[in-house]
Amino acid sequence: MWRITQITVDGGNHSSIICGGDPSNEQIVGPTGPIGGNWVLVIPGRGYLKMSDKGNSVQGPGDWSVAFTSSSTNWFYKGEGDCRISIKGDGQFTVSGGSNTINGQLSFEYKLPLAHFPLSSFYLQINRTASMAANRFNANTPNDTNATPGPLEEKFGTIVNDVEMQGPLDESEVFLVLDTNVLLNSLNIFADFLKDIEKLKISVIIVIPRAVLNELDYQKSDPNKRDLQWFSRRASSWIFEEMRRTKHVKGQALSETTSADQRYLSNDEKILQCAVYFCDKHRRRTVLCTGDTILCARGETEAQLRDNLSIMKFDPQAASSSRRLAAFIWPTALPEEFKQFSPHDKNYKQSSVMKEDNSMDMDVDDDDSTLTFVDARNLLHLQVAKHFKSLLAELVLHLERKKRAASDGASQSVHASRSIHARSLRPAHGKKVSEWTVGELLSYLEFTDLSLEAILQPLPRLETFLTEPYQGRGARRGQEWSPADWLKALRKLKEIGQRWEKECSILGSLKDLEPHLKVVFGQAMQI
């Protein structure tokens, strides 16, 4: 595979083209002498182009985009298909795509987006320089160190096409393997990261090892893990929902392991083998996230034997974020790239330590586990709103399947009951159930069981309580709901859980939530 490292073009004013692949294995290809005159570079679509004159740049979405800034003018263009760049020997350039054309004499940069190449694998920059540069461009490939290049347009076209043929999605694919402890303590980080990579269209697969799924399932019913059960349920629910919703989250299949017989392996060994399997099998960058010191040590031993395996240690006491996770995965990326990822925010977790809201010993250097009671109520309320909305959506999906089956069996009858046609109450927008609002989910349940309406009507409205702060009328932070309001709202959820006890896990989640209500309110609260 040929990669462009540097081209120096001699045409009065000079242009340099830099393209880096693996820094430890770069290959230099291209013409052997100075080049004058005009030439054309065609860049396949699905990328973006940035132009700047003083280090400032503008970029935008789309299959590709062109933008540059100067002291008096701002330009922006985006389009689909190939981006055609024509550069004259005097340093002038023209960029065209579709019906739009931009002319200029500024430096500019083209990079394939994260969705198609890892940040460190492809970099192309064309700079206009004012002085004569030495001829540093030589033909050099592993098989033919004296290769005779063709015209620059032809050579460039061949190289760019070869890059495109690698399959950009596969090239950029990163596997993120999660240990149980990071899901328990840092679920918010991975939820944020998932939203970020979907928004940015980055090809990352979050892998949940089978051993992790088994551990989470065991913790939900282990009386000795009472303080972890709320977090285990949240993690299990999130995994189930996202595996159903997106291809960015997958579980480890039985065949996806380096050992056929795992009966005598510890869970740590099984999780590590999962990471090693995806690294070796797919030859893609694989990152194992864990807070376990022993697993980190074992992982580093394997990582020393592999270029594509990395171990990220999570400290439950330290602050972290989607942004920091991205910086670890793509260490050579430009700092500006990470601004698109979610920053750090506090999180209520099992290791959280409560301090009085007006405590004089609160220090700005307190670790990430130190929370005021006000912060803890707000953060726990966010967890409650997201978790129970997910469980309500899961319940509605279950009822939909049952009613669809009943409808199929009774479709020929003119006496079909009203409940069979409950699907008619689906919102008109046609979105997936997972995208419904809390109000739409509750309306569906009220229509399915008419006696529920009288229970849900009194204040506080369950719909309002389960809506994230300021995302709907009356929705507010956890601290702004009184303890009595919390109990009234949660008892309404209990009524729903009792009506459909076999179809949902709402009752179990409410039971696991109770100890944490005591933590954040400083008093026992029985739902």
C-alpha positions as CSV (number, residue, x, y, z in Angstrom):
1,M,0.0,0.0,0.0
2,W,1.5,3.4,-1.0
3,R,1.1,6.3,1.3
4,I,2.0,9.9,0.4
5,T,4.5,11.4,2.8
6,Q,5.5,14.6,1.2
7,I,5.5,16.3,-2.2
8,T,7.4,19.5,-2.9
9,V,6.0,21.2,-6.1
10,D,8.3,23.7,-7.9
11,G,6.3,26.3,-9.7
12,G,7.5,29.6,-8.6
13,N,5.6,29.5,-5.3
14,H,5.6,26.1,-3.8
15,S,3.0,23.7,-2.4
16,S,3.8,20.9,0.0
17,I,1.6,17.9,0.4
18,I,1.9,15.8,3.6
19,C,0.1,12.6,4.2
20,G,1.0,10.4,7.1
21,G,0.0,6.8,7.7
22,D,1.6,4.7,10.4
23,P,4.4,7.0,11.6
24,S,6.7,4.0,12.2
25,N,6.2,2.6,8.7
26,E,5.7,5.6,6.3
27,Q,6.4,5.1,2.6
28,I,7.4,7.8,0.2
29,V,6.1,7.7,-3.3
30,G,5.7,10.0,-6.3
31,P,7.8,11.9,-8.9
32,T,11.5,12.1,-8.5
33,G,12.1,15.7,-9.7
34,P,10.7,19.2,-9.5
35,I,7.3,19.8,-11.0
36,G,6.0,22.9,-12.6
37,G,2.8,23.9,-14.3
38,N,-0.7,23.0,-13.2
39,W,-2.0,19.8,-11.7
40,V,-5.3,18.4,-10.4
41,L,-6.1,16.5,-7.2
42,V,-9.4,14.6,-6.9
43,I,-10.4,13.6,-3.4
44,P,-13.2,11.0,-3.1
45,G,-16.3,12.1,-1.2
46,R,-17.2,11.5,2.5
47,G,-14.5,13.8,3.8
48,Y,-14.3,17.4,4.9
49,L,-11.9,20.2,3.9
50,K,-10.7,23.0,6.1
51,M,-9.0,26.1,4.9
52,S,-7.3,28.8,7.0
53,D,-5.0,31.7,6.5
54,K,-3.9,32.4,10.1
55,G,-4.7,29.2,11.9
56,N,-8.4,29.9,12.0
57,S,-10.8,27.6,10.3
58,V,-14.4,26.8,9.8
59,Q,-15.9,23.4,9.1
60,G,-19.3,21.8,8.7
61,P,-21.2,18.6,8.2
62,G,-21.9,16.8,5.0
63,D,-20.1,14.3,2.8
64,W,-17.5,17.0,2.4
65,S,-17.3,20.6,3.1
66,V,-15.0,23.5,2.2
67,A,-14.5,26.5,4.4
68,F,-11.9,29.2,5.0
69,T,-11.7,32.5,6.8
70,S,-9.8,35.7,6.1
71,S,-9.8,39.2,7.6
72,S,-12.7,40.3,5.4
73,T,-14.4,37.2,4.1
74,N,-15.9,34.0,5.4
75,W,-16.7,31.2,2.9
76,F,-18.4,27.9,3.5
77,Y,-19.6,25.2,1.1
78,K,-20.5,21.6,1.6
79,G,-21.6,18.9,-0.9
80,E,-21.7,15.3,-1.8
81,G,-19.5,13.3,-4.2
82,D,-15.9,14.0,-5.1
83,C,-14.2,17.2,-4.2
84,R,-12.0,18.5,-7.0
85,I,-9.0,20.6,-6.3
86,S,-7.0,22.4,-9.0
87,I,-3.7,24.0,-8.0
88,K,-1.8,26.2,-10.4
89,G,2.0,26.4,-10.5
90,D,1.9,29.8,-9.0
91,G,0.2,28.7,-5.8
92,Q,-3.4,29.7,-6.7
93,F,-6.0,27.0,-6.1
94,T,-9.6,26.3,-7.1
95,V,-11.9,24.0,-5.2
96,S,-15.1,22.9,-6.9
97,G,-17.9,20.6,-6.2
98,G,-21.4,20.5,-7.6
99,S,-22.1,24.0,-9.0
100,N,-20.0,25.9,-6.5
101,T,-16.4,27.0,-6.9
102,I,-14.0,28.7,-4.4
103,N,-10.8,30.3,-5.4
104,G,-8.0,31.4,-3.1
105,Q,-4.4,31.4,-2.1
106,L,-4.7,30.2,1.5
107,S,-3.3,27.2,3.2
108,F,-5.9,24.4,3.5
109,E,-6.2,21.0,5.0
110,Y,-8.2,17.9,4.0
111,K,-8.9,15.1,6.4
112,L,-11.2,12.1,6.2
113,P,-13.7,12.3,9.0
114,L,-13.6,10.2,12.1
115,A,-16.3,8.0,10.8
116,H,-14.0,6.7,8.1
117,F,-10.5,6.7,9.4
118,P,-9.0,6.8,12.9
119,L,-7.7,10.2,13.8
120,S,-4.1,9.0,13.6
121,S,-4.2,7.1,10.4
122,F,-4.8,9.6,7.6
123,Y,-3.6,13.2,7.3
124,L,-3.3,15.3,4.2
125,Q,-2.2,18.9,4.2
126,I,-1.4,21.3,1.4
127,N,0.5,24.4,2.3
128,R,1.5,27.2,0.0
129,T,5.1,28.4,0.9
130,A,6.8,31.6,-0.3
131,S,10.3,30.4,-0.9
132,M,12.0,27.7,-3.0
133,A,12.1,24.4,-1.2
134,A,14.6,21.5,-1.7
135,N,13.4,18.6,-3.8
136,R,12.7,16.0,-1.1
137,F,10.3,13.8,-3.0
138,N,11.6,10.3,-4.0
139,A,10.0,7.2,-5.2
140,N,10.3,4.4,-2.7
141,T,8.1,1.4,-2.2
142,P,8.8,-1.9,-0.5
143,N,8.9,-3.8,-3.8
144,D,10.4,-1.3,-6.1
145,T,12.7,1.4,-4.7
146,N,13.3,2.8,-8.2
147,A,9.8,2.9,-9.3
148,T,9.2,5.4,-12.2
149,P,6.2,7.5,-11.4
150,G,3.7,8.8,-14.0
151,P,2.2,12.3,-14.2
152,L,1.3,13.8,-10.9
153,E,-2.4,13.7,-11.5
154,E,-2.3,10.1,-12.4
155,K,-0.1,9.2,-9.5
156,F,-2.2,11.1,-7.0
157,G,-5.4,9.6,-8.4
158,T,-4.1,6.1,-8.0
159,I,-3.0,6.7,-4.4
160,V,-6.2,8.3,-3.4
161,N,-8.2,5.5,-5.0
162,D,-6.1,3.0,-3.1
163,V,-6.8,4.7,0.2
164,E,-10.5,4.7,-0.6
165,M,-10.5,1.0,-1.5
166,Q,-9.3,0.2,2.1
167,G,-12.9,0.6,3.2
168,P,-12.9,3.6,5.5
169,L,-15.5,2.3,7.9
170,D,-13.5,-0.8,8.6
171,E,-10.3,1.2,8.8
172,S,-11.7,3.5,11.5
173,E,-13.5,0.9,13.5
174,V,-12.5,0.9,17.2
175,F,-13.6,-1.7,19.7
176,L,-14.3,-0.4,23.2
177,V,-14.6,-3.3,25.7
178,L,-16.1,-2.5,29.0
179,D,-15.6,-4.1,32.4
180,T,-18.4,-4.4,35.0
181,N,-17.0,-1.8,37.4
182,V,-16.8,1.0,34.8
183,L,-20.5,0.4,33.9
184,L,-21.4,0.6,37.6
185,N,-19.4,3.7,38.3
186,S,-19.2,5.6,35.0
187,L,-22.3,4.6,33.0
188,N,-23.0,8.3,32.3
189,I,-19.6,8.7,30.5
190,F,-20.3,5.8,28.1
191,A,-23.9,7.0,27.6
192,D,-22.5,10.4,26.7
193,F,-19.8,8.9,24.5
194,L,-22.3,6.8,22.6
195,K,-24.4,9.9,21.8
196,D,-21.2,11.8,20.8
197,I,-20.0,9.1,18.3
198,E,-23.5,8.8,16.8
199,K,-23.7,12.5,16.4
200,L,-20.2,12.7,14.8
201,K,-20.8,9.4,12.8
202,I,-17.6,7.8,14.2
203,S,-17.3,4.0,13.8
204,V,-16.8,2.7,17.3
205,I,-18.3,-0.5,18.6
206,I,-18.9,-0.8,22.4
207,V,-18.5,-4.5,23.3
208,I,-20.1,-5.9,26.4
209,P,-18.3,-9.2,27.4
210,R,-20.6,-12.1,28.4
211,A,-18.9,-12.2,31.8
212,V,-20.0,-8.6,32.4
213,L,-23.6,-9.4,31.5
214,N,-23.5,-12.4,33.9
215,E,-22.0,-10.3,36.7
216,L,-24.6,-7.6,36.3
217,D,-27.4,-10.2,36.3
218,Y,-26.0,-11.8,39.5
219,Q,-25.6,-8.5,41.3
220,K,-29.2,-7.6,40.8
221,S,-30.3,-10.6,43.0
222,D,-27.4,-10.9,45.4
223,P,-28.4,-9.7,48.9
224,N,-24.8,-9.0,49.7
225,K,-24.7,-6.5,46.8
226,R,-27.5,-4.3,48.0
227,D,-25.6,-1.1,47.5
228,L,-24.8,-2.0,43.9
229,Q,-28.2,-3.3,42.7
230,W,-29.5,0.1,41.6
231,F,-26.4,0.7,39.5
232,S,-26.5,-2.9,38.1
233,R,-30.1,-2.5,37.0
234,R,-29.4,0.8,35.3
235,A,-26.4,-0.7,33.5
236,S,-28.4,-3.8,32.4
237,S,-31.3,-1.7,31.2
238,W,-29.0,0.7,29.3
239,I,-27.2,-2.2,27.6
240,F,-30.4,-3.9,26.6
241,E,-31.9,-0.7,25.2
242,E,-28.9,0.3,23.2
243,M,-28.2,-3.2,21.8
244,R,-31.7,-3.1,20.5
245,R,-31.5,0.5,19.2
246,T,-28.0,0.9,17.7
247,K,-25.3,-1.1,16.1
248,H,-22.7,0.8,18.1
249,V,-23.3,-1.5,21.1
250,K,-23.0,-5.3,20.9
251,G,-22.7,-8.2,23.3
252,Q,-20.0,-10.8,23.0
253,A,-21.1,-13.9,21.1
254,L,-20.3,-17.4,22.4
255,S,-17.9,-17.8,19.5
256,E,-16.1,-14.6,20.1
257,T,-13.4,-15.8,22.4
258,T,-9.8,-17.0,22.3
259,S,-10.5,-20.0,24.5
260,A,-13.1,-22.7,23.6
261,D,-13.2,-23.9,27.3
262,Q,-13.7,-21.1,29.7
263,R,-15.0,-23.1,32.7
264,Y,-11.8,-22.6,34.7
265,L,-11.2,-18.9,33.8
266,S,-12.0,-16.1,36.2
267,N,-14.3,-13.3,35.1
268,D,-11.3,-11.0,34.7
269,E,-9.6,-13.5,32.4
270,K,-12.8,-13.9,30.4
271,I,-13.1,-10.1,29.9
272,L,-9.5,-9.8,28.9
273,Q,-9.8,-12.7,26.4
274,C,-12.8,-10.9,24.9
275,A,-10.7,-7.8,24.3
276,V,-7.8,-9.9,22.9
277,Y,-10.2,-11.7,20.6
278,F,-11.5,-8.5,19.0
279,C,-8.0,-7.0,18.7
280,D,-6.5,-10.1,17.1
281,K,-9.5,-11.2,15.0
282,H,-10.4,-7.9,13.5
283,R,-6.9,-6.2,13.7
284,R,-8.5,-3.0,14.8
285,R,-7.7,-0.7,17.7
286,T,-9.2,-2.2,20.8
287,V,-9.5,-0.4,24.2
288,L,-10.3,-2.2,27.4
289,C,-11.8,0.1,30.0
290,T,-11.6,-1.2,33.6
291,G,-11.2,0.1,37.2
292,D,-9.7,-3.2,38.4
293,T,-5.9,-3.0,39.1
294,I,-5.2,-6.7,38.6
295,L,-7.1,-6.7,35.3
296,C,-5.1,-3.6,34.2
297,A,-1.9,-5.4,35.0
298,R,-2.9,-8.5,33.1
299,G,-4.1,-6.3,30.2
300,E,-0.9,-4.4,30.0
301,T,1.0,-7.7,29.6
302,E,-1.1,-8.6,26.6
303,A,-0.9,-5.0,25.2
304,Q,2.9,-5.2,25.2
305,L,2.5,-8.0,22.6
306,R,0.0,-6.1,20.4
307,D,0.2,-2.6,18.8
308,N,-3.6,-2.2,18.7
309,L,-4.5,-3.1,22.3
310,S,-4.7,-0.4,25.0
311,I,-5.9,-0.5,28.6
312,M,-7.6,2.5,30.1
313,K,-7.6,2.6,33.9
314,F,-10.7,4.2,35.4
315,D,-10.4,5.6,38.9
316,P,-13.9,5.8,40.6
317,Q,-12.6,8.8,42.7
318,A,-11.3,10.8,39.7
319,A,-13.2,13.0,37.3
320,S,-13.6,11.6,33.8
321,S,-15.7,12.3,30.7
322,S,-16.5,11.3,27.1
323,R,-14.0,13.9,26.1
324,R,-11.2,12.3,28.1
325,L,-12.2,8.9,26.8
326,A,-11.9,10.1,23.2
327,A,-8.5,11.7,24.0
328,F,-7.3,8.3,25.2
329,I,-8.6,6.4,22.1
330,W,-7.2,8.9,19.6
331,P,-4.0,10.3,21.3
332,T,-2.7,12.0,18.2
333,A,-5.8,13.9,17.3
334,L,-6.0,17.6,17.1
335,P,-7.2,19.2,20.4
336,E,-10.0,20.9,18.6
337,E,-11.5,17.6,17.6
338,F,-12.2,16.7,21.3
339,K,-14.3,19.8,21.8
340,Q,-17.1,18.0,20.0
341,F,-17.2,15.4,22.9
342,S,-19.1,15.9,26.1
343,P,-17.2,17.5,29.0
344,H,-17.0,16.2,32.5
345,D,-20.0,16.4,34.8
346,K,-20.5,15.1,38.3
347,N,-22.2,11.7,38.7
348,Y,-24.0,10.0,41.6
349,K,-22.4,6.6,42.1
350,Q,-21.9,3.9,44.7
351,S,-18.7,5.5,46.0
352,S,-20.3,9.0,46.4
353,V,-19.6,10.7,49.7
354,M,-22.2,13.2,51.0
355,K,-21.3,16.6,52.5
356,E,-23.6,19.3,53.8
357,D,-24.7,21.8,51.3
358,N,-23.2,24.7,53.3
359,S,-20.1,22.7,54.5
360,M,-17.1,25.0,55.1
361,D,-14.7,22.2,54.3
362,M,-15.8,21.8,50.8
363,D,-12.7,22.1,48.7
364,V,-12.4,22.7,45.0
365,D,-9.9,19.8,45.0
366,D,-12.5,17.4,46.4
367,D,-12.5,14.2,44.3
368,D,-15.3,13.3,41.9
369,S,-17.0,11.2,44.5
370,T,-17.7,14.1,46.9
371,L,-21.2,15.5,46.5
372,T,-23.4,17.9,48.4
373,F,-26.9,16.6,49.2
374,V,-28.3,19.0,46.7
375,D,-26.0,17.8,43.9
376,A,-26.8,14.2,44.9
377,R,-30.6,14.7,44.6
378,N,-30.2,16.4,41.3
379,L,-28.0,13.6,39.9
380,L,-30.1,10.8,41.3
381,H,-33.2,12.4,39.8
382,L,-31.6,12.4,36.4
383,Q,-30.8,8.7,36.8
384,V,-34.4,8.0,37.9
385,A,-35.9,9.9,35.0
386,K,-33.7,8.2,32.3
387,H,-34.0,4.7,33.8
388,F,-37.7,4.5,34.4
389,K,-38.5,6.1,31.0
390,S,-36.5,3.3,29.5
391,L,-38.4,0.7,31.6
392,L,-41.7,2.3,30.5
393,A,-40.7,2.1,26.9
394,E,-39.7,-1.5,27.4
395,L,-43.1,-2.2,28.9
396,V,-45.0,-0.5,26.0
397,L,-43.0,-2.6,23.5
398,H,-43.9,-5.8,25.3
399,L,-47.6,-4.8,25.3
400,E,-47.4,-3.9,21.6
401,R,-46.1,-7.3,20.8
402,K,-48.9,-9.0,22.8
403,K,-51.6,-6.8,21.2
404,R,-50.2,-7.3,17.8
405,A,-50.4,-11.1,18.3
406,A,-54.0,-10.7,19.6
407,S,-54.9,-8.5,16.7
408,D,-53.5,-11.0,14.2
409,G,-55.7,-13.7,15.7
410,A,-58.8,-11.6,15.9
411,S,-58.5,-9.5,12.8
412,Q,-61.3,-11.3,11.1
413,S,-63.7,-10.6,13.9
414,V,-66.0,-7.5,14.0
415,H,-66.3,-7.9,17.7
416,A,-62.6,-7.4,18.5
417,S,-62.1,-5.8,21.9
418,R,-60.9,-2.2,22.3
419,S,-57.6,-3.3,23.7
420,I,-56.8,-5.1,20.6
421,H,-56.7,-1.8,18.7
422,A,-54.6,0.1,21.3
423,R,-52.0,0.5,18.6
424,S,-54.1,3.3,17.2
425,L,-52.9,5.4,20.1
426,R,-49.4,5.4,18.8
427,P,-48.2,9.0,18.4
428,A,-48.8,10.4,14.9
429,H,-45.1,11.2,14.5
430,G,-44.4,7.5,13.8
431,K,-41.2,7.5,15.9
432,K,-39.8,4.4,17.5
433,V,-41.1,3.7,21.0
434,S,-37.7,4.4,22.5
435,E,-38.1,7.9,21.1
436,W,-41.5,8.6,22.6
437,T,-41.8,11.2,25.4
438,V,-42.8,10.1,28.9
439,G,-46.2,11.6,28.4
440,E,-46.8,9.5,25.2
441,L,-45.7,6.3,27.0
442,L,-48.0,7.0,30.0
443,S,-50.9,7.8,27.6
444,Y,-50.5,4.5,25.9
445,L,-50.6,2.7,29.3
446,E,-53.6,4.7,30.4
447,F,-55.5,3.7,27.3
448,T,-54.5,0.0,27.9
449,D,-55.7,0.1,31.5
450,L,-58.4,2.8,32.0
451,S,-58.2,2.5,35.8
452,L,-54.7,3.9,35.7
453,E,-55.8,7.4,34.7
454,A,-57.3,8.2,38.1
455,I,-54.1,7.2,39.8
456,L,-51.8,9.2,37.6
457,Q,-53.8,12.4,37.5
458,P,-53.2,13.8,41.0
459,L,-50.1,16.1,41.5
460,P,-47.3,15.7,41.1
461,R,-47.8,14.5,37.6
462,L,-45.6,11.5,36.9
463,E,-45.0,12.7,33.4
464,T,-43.5,15.9,34.8
465,F,-41.4,14.2,37.4
466,L,-39.9,11.8,34.9
467,T,-39.0,14.5,32.4
468,E,-35.5,15.8,32.5
469,P,-35.1,19.2,34.1
470,Y,-36.4,22.1,31.9
471,Q,-37.1,19.8,29.0
472,G,-40.9,20.2,29.5
473,R,-43.5,22.2,31.2
474,G,-43.0,22.0,35.0
475,A,-39.9,19.8,34.7
476,R,-37.3,20.7,37.2
477,R,-34.2,19.4,39.1
478,G,-34.4,16.8,41.8
479,Q,-33.7,19.3,44.6
480,E,-36.8,21.3,43.6
481,W,-39.1,18.3,44.3
482,S,-39.9,17.8,48.0
483,P,-39.3,14.4,49.6
484,A,-43.1,14.0,49.6
485,D,-43.3,14.7,45.8
486,W,-40.6,12.1,45.2
487,L,-42.6,9.4,47.1
488,K,-45.9,10.3,45.4
489,A,-44.3,10.1,42.0
490,L,-42.5,6.9,42.7
491,R,-45.6,5.3,44.2
492,K,-47.4,5.9,40.9
493,L,-44.6,4.0,39.2
494,K,-45.2,1.3,41.7
495,E,-48.9,1.1,40.7
496,I,-47.7,0.6,37.1
497,G,-45.2,-2.1,38.1
498,Q,-47.9,-4.0,40.1
499,R,-50.3,-4.0,37.1
500,W,-47.7,-5.4,34.8
501,E,-45.5,-7.2,37.2
502,K,-44.7,-10.1,34.8
503,E,-44.1,-7.8,31.9
504,C,-41.6,-5.3,33.4
505,S,-38.9,-4.9,36.1
506,I,-40.2,-1.6,37.5
507,L,-40.9,-3.0,41.0
508,G,-37.3,-4.4,41.3
509,S,-35.8,-1.1,40.3
510,L,-37.9,0.8,42.8
511,K,-36.8,-1.6,45.6
512,D,-33.1,-1.1,44.6
513,L,-33.6,2.7,44.5
514,E,-34.8,3.0,48.2
515,P,-31.4,2.8,49.8
516,H,-30.2,5.7,47.7
517,L,-33.2,7.8,48.6
518,K,-32.0,7.5,52.2
519,V,-28.5,8.5,51.1
520,V,-29.5,11.7,49.3
521,F,-32.3,12.8,51.7
522,G,-30.6,11.7,54.9
523,Q,-33.7,9.8,56.0
524,A,-35.4,6.5,55.3
525,M,-38.0,6.7,52.5
526,Q,-40.2,3.7,51.8
527,I,-41.9,3.7,48.4
